[in-house]
Amino acid sequence: MPVIMPIRDLRDTSRVSELAHQQKEPIFVTKNGYSDLVVMSAEYFERFARENRIDQAIFEAEQEFAEAGETIDAKAAFAELEKKYFG
């Protein structure tokens, strides 16, 4: 379940930091009842960014294949790689 807190609670930075590390998920901060900020630990952010880069690479590969892709036989692909890297 997401953690939601009002912006005034950000004054207690130690508590917010501790909560971010304990929950290992983003903390949604509201201002006047509306979503305003997202706070997360650096560790969680790095994991999120890494996963996002992987998802983006998969998306780009799928787009490239949809535009001009052609399939090749797996045995032929492995033979080509073996020839290239092992002579």
Protein Blocks (a to p, Z undefined) as FASTA:
>chain_A
ZZdddfklmmmmmlmmmmmmmnopacdddeehiafbdcddfklmmmmmmmmmmmmmmmmm
mmmmmmmpccddfklmmmmmmmmmnZZ
